[in-house]
Amino acid sequence: MPQPSTTDRIHRLVPSPAGRTHLVEQGTGPLVLLVHGFPESWYSWRHQLPALAAAGYRAVAVDVRGYGRSSRPEAPTAYRILELVEDNVAVVKALGEESAIVVGHDWGANIAAVSALVRPDVFRAVGLLSVPYAPRGGPRPSEIFAQMGGDEEFYVSYFQEPGRAEAEIEPDVRGWLAGLYAALSADTMPAPGAPDPHFVSPGGAQRDRFPTGRLPHWLDEHDLDLYAGEFERTGMTGALNRYRNMDRDWEDLADHDGAPLTQPSLFIGGGRDASTTWLADAIAAYPTTLPGLLSSRLLDDCGHWIQQERPEDVNRILIDWLTRVTSDK
């Protein structure tokens, strides 16, 4: 298997429990596995791959199961989080490694956290971007989401009904993605007091609340074309099936109720990201839930797409943390 140089970016398909995982790697050194969120792809790490490679790491960004050129099983149950953990393990093994540092954004942060939780033998450190770690516990997720928003519907509940979000998104994937990316970016998100794009009005669609007419600064037409082209080819169901397994995840992780992540860890959030404001209590609990936390940072005037909105800041924080993790080893 050829090894990538600092400047080469290599695409590969490797075996996984679902069939195959598409990955992109750059650099040599300790393995850093980068896991994207919704609705993204390996491409969301395009700024981190060369930076980590130049810093002496083997940076590998995957297409999560259901996305891009990775396998897309038909059964909705194939997208439960423990299945995605095994995909991550398979990638590490296929690359000839015994262990890796795993870093995730958005849903990828949850996947990274559970990977470290259930397979500490493989994932020796964990970095979380945008979505804080919160141990499994409490009522079923669907029960919590159903109570949010009053007369309005929380977007997660909206996504959980098979086919419903697809009917909104797939007739105009590019326009929907542009609106969502803008809605959650610091420079284009709706003004305070405007209708919240995380909720859907009765009889309405999520895109009704998206801003229009301007892309966020981090997204150009080429980037948008790449994202849209992938989802136009694959459809949205594989990606949305992650939301449709949250109750199954809750059941599958019952033995880990309240469990902390003990590996060396990192958290980076956006100061204007709802994920960090809604989950402020989870961040405050880090002394208990992330006892190995080495760094926790909130970036001012930053939205949800953190490694794309503020790549230089994220790269600097990430590399500083990786240096500490690998030096300690």
C-alpha positions in Angstrom: 0.0 0.0 0.0 1.6 3.3 -1.0 2.2 5.8 1.7 1.2 9.5 1.2 3.7 12.3 1.3 3.1 15.6 3.1 1.8 17.1 -0.1 0.0 14.1 -1.7 -3.7 13.6 -1.0 -4.7 9.9 -1.6 -8.2 8.5 -2.0 -8.8 4.9 -1.0 -11.6 2.4 -0.6 -11.0 0.0 2.3 -13.1 -2.9 3.6 -15.6 -2.2 6.3 -18.5 -4.1 8.0 -20.9 -2.4 5.6 -18.8 -3.2 2.5 -16.4 -0.3 2.0 -15.3 3.0 3.5 -14.0 5.8 1.3 -11.2 7.8 2.9 -8.8 10.5 2.0 -5.4 10.6 3.6 -2.4 12.9 3.7 0.9 12.7 5.6 2.8 10.2 7.7 3.1 9.7 11.4 0.6 9.0 14.2 -2.8 8.2 12.7 -5.5 10.9 13.2 -8.9 9.8 12.1 -11.3 12.7 11.1 -15.0 12.0 11.2 -17.5 14.5 9.6 -21.0 15.4 10.6 -24.3 16.1 8.8 -24.7 17.1 6.0 -21.0 17.0 5.1 -18.3 14.6 3.8 -14.6 14.0 4.1 -14.3 17.4 2.3 -15.2 19.2 5.5 -11.6 18.4 6.7 -9.9 19.8 3.5 -8.2 22.5 5.6 -7.0 20.1 8.3 -5.5 17.4 6.1 -2.5 19.4 4.8 -2.0 21.1 8.1 -1.9 17.9 10.1 0.3 16.3 7.5 2.8 19.2 7.6 2.8 18.8 11.4 3.9 15.2 11.2 0.6 13.2 11.3 -1.1 10.7 9.1 -4.4 12.5 8.7 -7.3 10.4 7.4 -10.8 11.8 6.7 -13.5 9.3 6.0 -16.9 9.4 4.3 -19.1 8.1 7.1 -21.4 5.1 6.2 -24.2 6.5 4.0 -22.2 9.3 2.6 -20.1 9.8 -0.6 -18.4 6.7 -1.9 -18.8 4.7 1.3 -21.3 1.9 1.4 -25.0 2.8 1.9 -26.9 -0.1 3.4 -30.6 -0.1 2.8 -31.7 -1.1 6.3 -32.2 1.9 8.6 -30.9 -0.1 11.5 -27.5 -0.4 9.8 -26.8 3.2 10.8 -26.8 2.8 14.6 -23.8 4.3 16.2 -22.1 1.0 17.2 -22.1 0.0 13.6 -20.3 3.3 12.7 -17.7 2.6 15.5 -16.9 -0.7 13.9 -16.4 1.1 10.6 -13.8 3.3 12.3 -12.1 0.3 13.8 -12.0 -1.3 10.3 -10.4 1.8 8.8 -7.6 1.7 11.5 -6.9 -2.0 10.8 -7.1 -1.6 7.0 -4.4 1.1 7.3 -2.1 -1.3 9.1 -2.4 0.5 12.4 -3.3 -0.7 15.9 -4.5 2.6 17.3 -5.5 6.1 16.3 -6.5 9.4 17.7 -10.1 10.1 16.6 -11.5 13.6 16.0 -15.1 14.4 15.1 -17.4 17.3 14.2 -21.1 17.5 14.7 -22.5 13.9 14.4 -18.8 12.9 13.9 -18.2 14.2 17.5 -20.7 11.7 18.8 -19.3 8.9 16.7 -15.8 9.8 17.9 -16.9 9.9 21.5 -18.6 6.5 21.4 -15.6 5.1 19.5 -13.4 6.1 22.3 -15.9 4.9 24.9 -16.4 1.4 23.7 -13.1 0.8 22.0 -10.4 2.4 24.2 -8.0 -0.3 23.0 -8.1 1.3 19.5 -8.8 5.0 20.1 -6.3 6.4 22.6 -7.4 10.1 22.4 -10.5 11.9 21.3 -11.2 15.4 19.9 -14.7 16.8 19.8 -15.7 19.8 17.6 -19.0 21.7 18.0 -21.0 19.0 19.9 -20.0 18.5 23.5 -19.7 15.1 25.1 -22.8 14.2 27.2 -22.9 10.6 28.7 -25.8 8.4 27.9 -28.7 8.8 30.3 -32.1 10.2 30.9 -35.3 9.5 28.9 -35.3 8.2 25.4 -34.1 10.9 23.0 -37.3 10.9 21.0 -39.3 11.7 24.1 -37.0 14.7 24.8 -37.1 16.1 21.3 -40.9 15.7 21.1 -41.2 18.1 24.1 -39.1 20.8 22.5 -40.4 23.8 20.6 -44.1 23.9 21.8 -46.2 24.2 18.7 -43.2 24.0 16.5 -41.2 20.8 15.7 -37.6 20.4 16.6 -35.5 19.5 13.5 -34.4 16.2 14.9 -38.0 15.0 15.2 -38.6 16.3 11.7 -35.6 14.3 10.4 -36.6 11.1 12.2 -39.7 10.3 10.1 -38.5 8.3 7.1 -38.9 10.1 3.8 -40.2 13.4 5.2 -37.0 15.4 5.1 -36.0 13.8 1.9 -39.1 15.2 0.3 -38.1 18.7 1.2 -34.4 18.4 0.4 -34.0 16.2 -2.7 -35.9 18.4 -5.2 -33.3 21.1 -4.6 -30.3 19.7 -2.8 -28.0 22.6 -3.6 -30.4 25.3 -2.5 -31.2 23.4 0.7 -27.6 22.9 1.6 -26.7 26.5 0.9 -29.5 27.6 3.2 -28.6 25.3 6.0 -24.9 26.2 5.9 -25.8 29.9 5.9 -28.3 29.4 8.8 -25.7 28.0 11.1 -22.7 30.2 10.1 -21.7 33.2 12.2 -21.7 35.7 9.4 -25.0 34.7 7.7 -27.2 33.2 10.5 -30.6 34.8 11.2 -30.5 37.9 13.4 -31.4 37.4 17.1 -35.1 37.2 17.5 -35.7 35.9 14.0 -37.5 32.5 13.7 -35.1 29.7 14.7 -34.0 27.4 11.8 -33.7 24.5 14.2 -37.5 24.4 14.4 -40.2 23.8 11.8 -43.6 25.5 11.8 -46.7 23.4 11.6 -47.3 22.5 8.0 -44.0 24.2 7.0 -40.5 23.1 5.9 -37.2 23.7 7.6 -35.9 25.7 4.7 -38.6 28.3 5.3 -36.3 29.8 7.9 -33.1 29.6 6.0 -31.4 32.9 4.9 -31.1 33.4 1.2 -29.0 35.3 -1.2 -25.5 35.0 0.3 -23.1 32.2 1.0 -21.1 32.2 4.2 -17.5 33.3 3.8 -16.1 29.9 4.1 -18.2 28.4 1.3 -17.6 29.2 -2.4 -19.5 28.0 -5.4 -17.0 25.1 -6.0 -17.4 23.9 -2.4 -21.1 24.0 -2.6 -21.1 22.2 -6.0 -19.0 19.4 -4.5 -21.2 18.9 -1.5 -24.4 19.1 -3.5 -23.1 16.8 -6.2 -22.4 14.0 -3.7 -25.9 14.2 -2.1 -27.6 14.5 -5.5 -25.8 11.2 -6.5 -26.5 9.3 -3.2 -29.7 10.8 -2.0 -30.2 12.0 1.6 -31.5 8.8 3.3 -28.2 7.3 4.3 -27.2 10.6 6.0 -30.6 11.1 7.7 -30.7 7.5 9.0 -28.2 8.6 11.7 -31.1 10.6 13.3 -33.4 7.6 13.0 -31.3 5.5 15.2 -31.0 7.7 18.3 -33.4 5.6 20.4 -31.5 2.4 19.3 -28.2 4.1 20.3 -29.7 4.9 23.7 -30.7 1.2 24.1 -27.4 -0.1 22.8 -25.3 2.0 25.2 -27.3 1.1 28.3 -24.2 -0.5 29.9 -22.4 2.8 29.5 -24.9 5.0 31.3 -23.2 8.0 32.8 -19.8 6.8 31.7 -16.9 9.3 31.4 -14.4 9.4 28.6 -11.1 8.9 30.3 -8.7 9.3 27.3 -6.8 12.5 26.7 -9.5 14.8 25.1 -10.1 18.1 23.4 -13.2 20.2 22.9 -13.5 23.2 20.5 -16.9 25.0 20.1 -18.3 28.0 18.3 -19.4 30.9 20.5 -22.5 31.4 18.3 -23.3 27.8 17.8 -26.6 26.5 19.3 -24.9 23.2 20.0 -22.7 24.9 22.6 -25.3 27.2 24.1 -28.0 24.5 24.5 -25.4 22.0 25.9 -23.7 24.5 28.2 -24.4 22.2 31.1 -22.6 19.4 29.3 -19.5 21.6 28.9 -19.7 22.6 32.6 -19.7 18.9 33.6 -16.4 18.2 31.8 -14.4 17.8 35.0 -16.5 14.7 35.7 -17.3 13.5 32.1 -14.0 14.2 30.5 -11.4 13.7 33.2 -8.6 13.5 30.6 -9.5 16.9 29.1 -6.4 18.8 28.0 -8.0 21.7 26.3 -11.5 23.2 25.9 -11.9 26.3 23.8 -14.9 28.4 22.6 -14.1 30.5 19.5 -15.8 33.9 19.6 -18.0 34.9 16.6 -17.9 31.4 15.2 -20.9 29.2 14.2 -21.4 25.5 13.8 -19.1 24.7 10.8 -16.1 25.3 13.0 -13.2 23.7 11.1 -14.3 25.4 7.9 -15.3 28.8 9.4 -12.1 29.1 11.4 -9.6 26.7 9.9 -6.4 28.4 11.1 -7.6 28.6 14.7 -8.8 25.1 14.7 -5.6 23.8 13.1 -3.5 25.6 15.7 -5.5 24.3 18.7 -5.7 20.8 17.2 -2.0 20.5 16.5 -1.1 21.9 20.0 -3.3 19.2 21.5 -2.0 16.4 19.3 1.6 17.4 20.2 0.7 17.0 23.9 -1.0 13.7 23.3 1.7 12.2 21.2 4.5 13.6 23.5 2.8 12.0 26.5 2.8 8.7 24.7 
